[in-house]
Amino acid sequence: MGASENKQLLKTAFDAWATGDIRPLIAAMADDVTWTVSGHNSWSGRFSGKDSVRRDLLGPLGAQFDGTYTSTASRFVAEDDVVVVETRGSVATKAGARYDNEYCFVFRVEDGRIREITEYMDTQLVAEVLPELAR
């Protein structure tokens, strides 16, 4: 697949996530995907494998939310096997705070599957609004 196909794969996934449906993004991940969360807080680190991403990152994160989390993309940039997506998440936490973070995701796509995800976001908002992730 080329850059335009890789970009379309992520556009389709984020179009769904904008409505609260993360399933297409997860379905596009390779089984051995790595998701790296930038920064220096309890949520930062590397999650290796689709099962770990679901169990150790997305599960605990989703447990903090009161309602459906949405992520609305504003820009896609693709070159070769890399697609960069700027997006804004929106949800309230169960504690009543807003978690409306802005992100820049860098995806590496190989053979139509997401192999690597690097996530950059407002880590101060994470520290202020989300409880520490137990590992």
LUMMAR-998131 format. One line per field, with one value per atom (N, C-alpha, C): residue number from 0; x, y, z. Coordinates in pm, 1 decimal. Layout:
N
k: [NUM ...]
u: [X ...]
v: [Y ...]
w: [Z ...]
This chain:
135
k: [0 0 0 1 1 1 2 2 2 3 3 3 4 4 4 5 5 5 6 6 6 7 7 7 8 8 8 9 9 9 10 10 10 11 11 11 12 12 12 13 13 13 14 14 14 15 15 15 16 16 16 17 17 17 18 18 18 19 19 19 20 20 20 21 21 21 22 22 22 23 23 23 24 24 24 25 25 25 26 26 26 27 27 27 28 28 28 29 29 29 30 30 30 31 31 31 32 32 32 33 33 33 34 34 34 35 35 35 36 36 36 37 37 37 38 38 38 39 39 39 40 40 40 41 41 41 42 42 42 43 43 43 44 44 44 45 45 45 46 46 46 47 47 47 48 48 48 49 49 49 50 50 50 51 51 51 52 52 52 53 53 53 54 54 54 55 55 55 56 56 56 57 57 57 58 58 58 59 59 59 60 60 60 61 61 61 62 62 62 63 63 63 64 64 64 65 65 65 66 66 66 67 67 67 68 68 68 69 69 69 70 70 70 71 71 71 72 72 72 73 73 73 74 74 74 75 75 75 76 76 76 77 77 77 78 78 78 79 79 79 80 80 80 81 81 81 82 82 82 83 83 83 84 84 84 85 85 85 86 86 86 87 87 87 88 88 88 89 89 89 90 90 90 91 91 91 92 92 92 93 93 93 94 94 94 95 95 95 96 96 96 97 97 97 98 98 98 99 99 99 100 100 100 101 101 101 102 102 102 103 103 103 104 104 104 105 105 105 106 106 106 107 107 107 108 108 108 109 109 109 110 110 110 111 111 111 112 112 112 113 113 113 114 114 114 115 115 115 116 116 116 117 117 117 118 118 118 119 119 119 120 120 120 121 121 121 122 122 122 123 123 123 124 124 124 125 125 125 126 126 126 127 127 127 128 128 128 129 129 129 130 130 130 131 131 131 132 132 132 133 133 133 134 134 134]
u: [83.6 0.0 87.8 41.9 114.2 61.4 117.6 81.3 -67.7 -125.2 -266.8 -356.9 -323.1 -402.6 -387.3 -265.7 -242.3 -320.6 -319.4 -393.7 -543.0 -595.0 -737.4 -773.7 -685.3 -708.0 -729.0 -642.0 -653.5 -771.1 -801.5 -917.4 -1045.8 -1057.4 -1175.2 -1186.5 -1074.4 -1074.7 -1114.2 -1060.4 -1091.3 -1230.3 -1281.9 -1421.4 -1514.0 -1483.5 -1564.2 -1542.3 -1414.7 -1384.4 -1449.2 -1470.1 -1537.2 -1680.5 -1736.2 -1871.3 -1866.1 -1746.1 -1729.5 -1697.5 -1679.0 -1653.0 -1504.5 -1431.4 -1287.9 -1258.1 -1360.9 -1338.8 -1262.6 -1288.9 -1210.7 -1061.1 -1027.5 -886.5 -822.8 -889.1 -835.6 -825.3 -925.6 -924.3 -808.5 -766.4 -656.6 -519.2 -512.2 -383.6 -334.1 -204.1 -141.5 -144.8 -143.2 -145.4 -26.8 87.4 208.3 234.6 128.2 140.1 209.5 280.0 330.9 269.5 223.0 163.9 247.8 314.0 398.5 329.9 307.8 247.7 361.1 372.9 482.9 466.2 570.6 563.3 622.4 601.1 656.6 549.4 449.7 348.9 313.5 222.7 193.2 133.6 74.9 16.6 120.3 234.6 339.6 404.0 450.9 520.5 484.7 532.7 511.3 421.2 321.7 229.3 251.8 291.1 330.4 227.3 173.5 72.6 -67.8 -155.7 -293.9 -364.1 -337.7 -400.8 -359.5 -231.5 -183.6 -243.0 -251.0 -310.5 -452.7 -529.7 -668.1 -675.6 -601.9 -610.9 -544.2 -424.1 -341.5 -350.8 -401.2 -412.4 -558.4 -621.0 -756.0 -859.2 -847.0 -941.0 -938.4 -819.7 -812.8 -849.0 -814.1 -848.2 -999.2 -1062.4 -1207.2 -1283.1 -1225.1 -1289.5 -1297.9 -1218.3 -1219.4 -1331.1 -1391.4 -1481.8 -1627.8 -1701.3 -1844.9 -1907.6 -1935.9 -1989.8 -1893.6 -1925.6 -1849.8 -1739.7 -1619.2 -1503.9 -1505.5 -1487.1 -1475.5 -1341.5 -1291.0 -1165.2 -1186.0 -1184.6 -1215.7 -1088.1 -1053.6 -930.4 -949.1 -843.4 -847.4 -746.9 -645.7 -544.0 -480.2 -456.1 -385.5 -271.5 -152.2 -36.0 28.0 51.0 105.5 225.7 324.5 442.3 492.9 502.6 547.5 461.5 523.1 448.2 407.6 423.2 391.8 271.3 178.1 63.4 57.3 51.7 41.9 -101.3 -162.2 -301.0 -308.1 -359.7 -390.2 -536.7 -565.5 -702.0 -730.8 -858.0 -900.5 -1000.4 -969.9 -1059.7 -1157.1 -1268.9 -1371.2 -1449.1 -1449.6 -1527.1 -1519.5 -1615.9 -1610.1 -1561.5 -1491.3 -1448.0 -1557.1 -1547.6 -1643.3 -1632.8 -1516.0 -1497.5 -1557.9 -1608.7 -1674.7 -1588.6 -1461.9 -1372.7 -1385.2 -1351.8 -1347.5 -1209.5 -1209.0 -1084.1 -1092.9 -1060.4 -1065.9 -923.2 -850.9 -708.6 -685.9 -576.2 -534.0 -416.5 -415.5 -316.5 -251.7 -133.1 -68.0 -24.3 -83.7 -48.8 38.8 143.4 227.4 210.5 155.5 129.6 229.3 276.5 350.9 264.8 234.8 146.3 228.3 209.2 280.6 180.4 172.2 81.5 -62.5 -106.5 -244.4 -276.7 -175.3 -194.6 -112.5 -167.8 -94.8 6.6 134.6 241.5 291.3 292.1 341.7 254.6 232.0 160.4 244.0 272.5 335.9 239.6 206.8 105.1 169.1 142.5 186.7 61.6 59.6 -57.7 -19.5 -117.7 -98.5 -84.6 38.1 61.7 22.4 22.5 -20.8 -169.2 -248.5 -391.2 -410.3 -334.5 -341.5 -312.6 -204.4 -164.8 -271.0 -339.0 -438.3 -572.4 -609.8 -746.0 -757.2 -657.9 -669.0 -591.6 -650.0 -574.4 -458.8 -364.0 -246.2 -285.2 -216.3 -235.1 -152.8 -219.3 -148.0 -90.2 36.5 101.4 157.0]
v: [-118.2 0.0 124.0 227.0 352.0 452.2 571.5 676.1 709.4 716.0 753.9 645.8 518.5 410.4 407.3 430.7 434.9 550.0 664.1 780.0 748.9 682.5 649.0 550.3 455.2 361.2 435.7 534.1 611.1 705.8 762.7 851.6 774.9 655.1 572.1 541.5 506.7 474.8 596.6 713.8 833.0 888.0 865.1 903.1 826.4 700.6 620.9 666.3 692.1 731.8 865.7 950.3 1079.0 1058.5 941.2 908.2 821.2 793.3 712.3 566.5 529.6 390.5 370.3 315.4 292.6 158.4 76.4 -58.0 -61.3 27.9 22.1 49.2 134.9 159.0 33.2 -29.5 -152.3 -262.5 -273.7 -376.6 -357.5 -233.2 -204.2 -231.0 -253.7 -277.6 -419.0 -430.8 -562.0 -622.4 -754.2 -819.5 -778.3 -749.0 -711.7 -560.9 -483.5 -337.0 -288.1 -176.6 -108.7 30.6 70.0 202.2 268.8 376.7 449.9 580.6 599.5 722.6 810.1 929.3 1019.5 1078.2 1141.9 1215.9 1141.0 1199.6 1145.8 1145.9 1060.6 1041.7 893.7 855.2 713.0 648.9 727.3 674.5 661.9 724.3 720.6 582.4 546.4 418.8 349.5 226.9 147.7 30.0 12.0 -99.5 -186.7 -311.0 -399.3 -508.3 -513.2 -612.0 -557.0 -600.5 -552.1 -584.9 -703.0 -739.3 -644.1 -609.7 -516.3 -377.2 -334.1 -202.7 -197.4 -302.2 -305.2 -315.9 -411.0 -443.1 -338.3 -293.9 -212.0 -62.0 -22.4 119.7 160.1 106.7 151.0 112.1 -5.8 -48.3 43.5 60.3 150.4 295.1 338.9 475.0 490.0 397.8 403.0 393.9 324.9 311.6 445.2 543.4 675.5 765.5 726.8 816.7 793.2 903.6 901.6 935.4 833.7 855.7 805.7 839.4 791.0 888.8 836.7 916.4 928.7 1049.9 1072.3 1137.5 1110.1 1169.7 1218.0 1348.5 1409.2 1462.1 1406.2 1442.5 1570.2 1650.7 1775.5 1776.9 1688.5 1688.4 1550.7 1510.8 1386.4 1420.7 1376.1 1395.0 1258.5 1219.5 1086.5 1094.0 1013.8 997.7 855.5 782.7 643.4 563.4 504.0 420.0 493.4 625.0 704.5 794.6 793.9 884.0 958.6 1090.3 1174.6 1228.0 1214.7 1258.1 1353.6 1473.5 1567.9 1549.4 1541.7 1513.2 1573.6 1581.8 1633.8 1536.5 1492.3 1404.2 1483.7 1420.1 1488.9 1388.2 1412.1 1329.1 1390.0 1356.5 1391.1 1268.9 1294.1 1183.5 1152.4 1035.8 999.0 1091.9 1156.9 1252.9 1389.4 1405.3 1529.6 1629.4 1599.0 1690.0 1664.5 1764.6 1747.8 1694.9 1597.7 1549.0 1571.0 1692.4 1733.3 1760.8 1654.4 1665.5 1677.5 1740.0 1749.8 1656.0 1588.6 1484.7 1502.5 1448.5 1424.4 1278.1 1197.1 1055.9 1035.3 958.6 918.4 767.4 726.9 586.2 535.7 413.5 344.6 227.5 225.8 125.1 37.1 -92.9 -190.0 -294.3 -313.2 -413.1 -396.4 -271.2 -243.8 -258.6 -275.9 -291.0 -185.7 -132.8 -37.7 -116.5 -84.2 -154.2 -76.7 57.1 140.5 265.2 304.6 428.2 503.1 629.6 716.6 831.7 851.8 948.4 1063.7 1185.1 1306.8 1383.0 1434.1 1506.0 1600.8 1670.0 1760.2 1674.6 1646.3 1558.6 1626.0 1758.1 1826.8 1802.9 1804.5 1775.8 1633.4 1540.1 1401.0 1396.5 1461.0 1460.2 1523.9 1626.6 1697.8 1625.9 1555.9 1505.0 1354.1 1277.9 1132.0 1079.9 984.1 923.2 842.2 812.7 738.2 600.6 556.6 423.5 325.5 226.4 122.7 21.0 -10.5 -112.4 -222.3]
w: [0.0 0.0 0.0 -66.3 -71.1 30.4 25.7 121.2 116.0 -3.2 -11.8 46.8 26.7 85.6 237.6 284.7 429.2 493.5 426.0 475.3 480.1 378.0 374.1 485.4 513.6 623.2 754.7 781.9 906.5 902.5 787.0 776.1 806.3 753.2 779.7 928.3 991.3 1134.6 1217.8 1184.8 1263.1 1233.6 1114.5 1088.1 1182.9 1207.1 1299.7 1443.9 1478.4 1616.2 1650.4 1551.5 1574.6 1622.3 1597.3 1645.3 1770.1 1819.7 1939.3 1912.2 1786.2 1749.4 1720.5 1817.0 1800.8 1733.6 1712.0 1658.0 1525.3 1429.0 1305.6 1326.5 1422.5 1451.6 1508.8 1602.6 1661.9 1557.3 1471.5 1367.5 1270.5 1251.2 1156.9 1216.7 1348.2 1413.4 1386.6 1364.4 1358.9 1498.5 1507.3 1638.5 1724.4 1660.0 1734.7 1732.1 1719.7 1719.1 1845.8 1835.0 1954.1 1958.4 2076.6 2097.9 2205.7 2169.6 2262.9 2299.9 2429.4 2481.1 2531.6 2475.9 2510.2 2649.3 2694.7 2819.7 2936.9 3053.8 3177.5 3285.0 3269.0 3372.6 3375.8 3460.2 3477.4 3352.1 3264.3 3140.4 3030.4 3045.4 2943.3 2939.7 2821.7 2808.5 2679.4 2666.4 2545.6 2578.7 2496.0 2507.1 2383.6 2405.3 2295.3 2274.7 2153.4 2117.1 2131.9 2041.8 2042.5 2174.0 2229.2 2356.4 2467.5 2473.6 2575.7 2554.6 2430.4 2401.4 2455.2 2430.1 2477.6 2630.3 2685.0 2827.5 2916.9 2876.9 2965.5 2939.7 2822.4 2789.7 2769.4 2667.4 2632.8 2738.2 2797.1 2900.8 3022.4 3084.4 3200.8 3166.8 3046.6 3006.2 2995.0 2924.5 2907.3 3038.7 3136.8 3267.8 3341.3 3299.2 3362.3 3309.7 3197.1 3126.6 3160.9 3164.4 3183.6 3049.1 2972.6 2839.8 2733.7 2610.9 2495.9 2459.4 2449.6 2407.9 2256.0 2207.4 2063.5 2034.3 1915.7 1870.4 1727.7 1710.8 1581.2 1517.5 1402.9 1333.5 1252.9 1250.6 1174.4 1059.4 1065.6 959.3 948.7 824.7 793.1 698.6 731.7 645.2 627.1 501.9 475.2 382.9 416.1 330.7 349.0 239.6 242.6 341.1 443.7 537.8 665.3 667.9 786.3 759.9 855.9 850.3 984.0 976.9 1095.5 1102.3 1220.7 1238.6 1357.0 1332.5 1440.7 1474.7 1603.6 1644.8 1782.4 1814.4 1945.5 2005.0 2126.4 2198.7 2281.9 2315.7 2394.3 2477.3 2609.7 2700.9 2840.6 2923.7 3065.5 3142.3 3250.8 3335.0 3437.5 3498.2 3602.5 3722.8 3737.9 3847.6 3813.7 3692.0 3653.9 3579.8 3558.0 3484.6 3334.4 3256.4 3110.9 3073.1 2982.9 2926.6 2776.1 2734.7 2594.1 2550.0 2521.8 2491.0 2341.0 2303.6 2164.4 2144.1 2029.8 2003.0 1866.3 1858.1 1729.8 1734.3 1649.6 1639.4 1517.0 1532.5 1420.2 1405.4 1292.5 1263.9 1159.4 1178.0 1071.8 1027.5 898.2 840.2 747.8 762.0 678.2 630.8 500.0 441.3 490.0 500.8 537.4 685.5 769.8 913.8 987.2 1095.2 1178.2 1260.5 1242.5 1313.3 1434.9 1423.3 1532.6 1545.0 1670.6 1701.3 1804.3 1773.9 1872.5 1897.7 2023.4 2064.3 2140.7 2093.9 2162.2 2202.9 2327.6 2375.4 2487.3 2539.8 2653.4 2778.8 2818.1 2932.9 3064.9 3069.3 3191.6 3215.7 3109.6 3124.8 3176.2 3122.9 3170.1 3320.0 3362.2 3503.3 3592.4 3542.1 3622.4 3630.2 3523.5 3513.0 3532.9 3489.3 3498.5 3619.3 3689.9 3800.0 3744.3 3830.7 3785.7 3736.2 3632.5 3577.2 3658.9 3713.3 3789.3 3692.1 3711.7 3625.7 3708.9]
